[in-house]
Amino acid sequence: MRKSNCSLAIILFMLSGISWAQPIPSYPSGVKARAAQINAKLSVSERAWLKQEAAREAKANIVSEAIATQAVRSAGSALDLSKLPIEDAVMMIFMLISEDARKDMREALTEMDQARAKKKDQRNSAKKQAGSNVAIKNIPPPILEKSAPHSSGLDDVSEQQQLKMQMIMDRMAKADSAASNALKKFSATSSGVIENMK
């Protein structure tokens, strides 16, 4: 459902003809706050390892809890798992992938805005030039209107840009979902430990 909502949002942006400078979807509830808590406890080398692992998984287009968990378990001395639960490390990897996707989305939206503005300028120039040709050649307005460039949001966004945006949205949605699932697992584990202590 989340993937289709993201795809629908992109299509609506394209059809609306409005600026791409729209708000980017927010992080799942609780994930950002938990990530800040975890990040405060990490050493510089642990942060670097998590960033490197997140970049590796994002580059390979892998957003898999099993793969991230295996990477964390095999991190060796790069992560102190006595102080950092595996679920937290996995959630941090997905949070970093999601942050990277959001950065990529901002850049892609800026590129789309620039492309749209450039095409709008080209259309305006073509209209001005066509208007001066009308005066010279006495072409009736209905013929001119038929030959004028047509504009819609989809015309302004190339298929390549649309595909890039869809891939970014998919990566972000998968990472958000995985981070949320890792947070839920951590919460369930914490609740279980508290119940056992009673």
N, C-alpha and C positions, 0 to 999 in steps of 0.2 A: 504494500500500500504506500509506503514512504517513497519508494522509487517512482511510482506513477505520479505521486503528488509533485515531486521534483521535476519530472518530465513535463507535467502539465504546466507548472510555473514557467518553465523555459518557453514553451509554445505560446502561452499567454503573453509573455514579454515580447516575443517576436511579432505577434499579431497586433499588439497594442500600438507600436510605433513610438512608445515613450522611451525615455532614457533608460539605459541598462543599469544605471546607478541605483539599483534597488537593494533593499536589505537582503543580506545573505542569511539563509536559515540558521537559527540559533542551535547551540549544542543541546543534546538531550539533557533533561533535568538532572541536576546533581553531578554530572560528569565534570564540568569545568571546575566546580568547587573542590571536588575530590582530587582532581589533577593538581590543583594549586597546593593542596595539603601534602600530596605525595612529593611534588617537585621541591617543596621546602626542605624535605628530609633527605633528598638525594645529594650525593657528592657530585662534583664537577665531572669526574670520569664516568659515573653512572648515567648522568644526563647525556653525555656525549655518546655513550654506547646505545642508549635508547633512541637518540636521534639518528644514529647511523643505521640501526636496525629498522626504524620506521622508514627511512629513505630507501633502504634496500627493498623492503616489502612493497612500498609504493611504486618504485621503479619497475618491479616485476609484476605490478598490478595484482598483488596478493593481499587480500584482506581475509585472513583465516585465523581463527582463534587457535586451532591446532598447531599451525605453523609458528605463530607468535609464541605460544606456550613452549613449544620445543626449543625455539631460539633462546627464550629466557632461561630455560632449564640448562641449556648447554653454554650459557654465557661464561661459566667459570668464575674467575675472580673479577670479571667486569661488573658483576652485580652481587651485592651482599644480600642473599635471599633470607638470611636470618633476621634482617631488619625490614625487608621489602617482600610482602606477599606476592606470589606469582601473579595473582589476579590483578594486583595494582600495576605491576610491570607491564602486563599485557594491555591493560587499559591505557597506560601512558603511551605505549606504541601506537595504539589506535587513535588516541587523542592527537598525537603528533602527525599521523597520516591525515587526519581530518583537518588540522590546522593548515597543513600544506595544501590540501585540496581547496580550502577556503581562500588561501593566498592565490592559487592558480585561477580560481573563479574570479576574483577581483581583477586580476590581470586580463583575463579573457573578456570580461565585461567591459573593461576600459578599451580594449582593442575593438570590440564590437561597436562601442559608442563612437570611436574615432572613424571606423569604416562607414558607419551610418552617416556621420557628419560630412565625410568626404563625398559620399554618393549624393547627399542632399545638395551640397555645393555644386556638384557636376550637373544635377538636374536643373538647379536654378540657372546655371550658366547656359545650359541647353535651351531653357525656356526663353531667356533673354535673347539668345542668338536667334532662336526660331521667331521671336517677336519682331526682330529687326528684319528678318527675311520676309515676313508677312508684309511689312510696309513696302519693301522693295518689289516683291513679286506679286503683291495683291492676292495672296492665297486666302480663300475664305476660312474663317475660324473653325468650322466643323472639321475640315480636313486637318488643320493644324492640331486640334485636340486629339484626333485619332492617332496622329503620328508622335505626339508628345510622350516622353517616357512615363511609364506607369510605376507608381511607387507603392510598395507594401512592406511591412516589417520583414517578411520572408525574403523579398528581393534584396534587401540590404544586408542580409546575413548569409554568408556562403555556407554551402553544405559542410565544408571542412570545419568552419567555426562552430556550426551546430553539432557536429560529431564530437569535436573537442570538448564543447560545453557538456554534452551528454556524458562523456567519459569522466569528466571532473565530478559531475553531480552523482554519478554511480559510485565513484570512489569515496566521495564524502558521505553518502548515505550508508554505504557498507561499513565504513570506519565508525560513523556515529552509532550505528546499530550494534556493532561489536563492542565499542566502548561502553555503551549502555548495558549490554549483557554482562560484561566483566564487572561493572559496578554492582549489578544485581547479585551476581555470585558472591562478591565481597560482602555485600550487606547480608545475604543469607548465611554466609559462613560466620560473620560477626554475631548475628542473632543466635545462631546455634551454639556458639561458644558461651555467650551470656546465659542462655537457657541451661546449659550444662553446669555452669558455675552455681546456679541457684540450687 
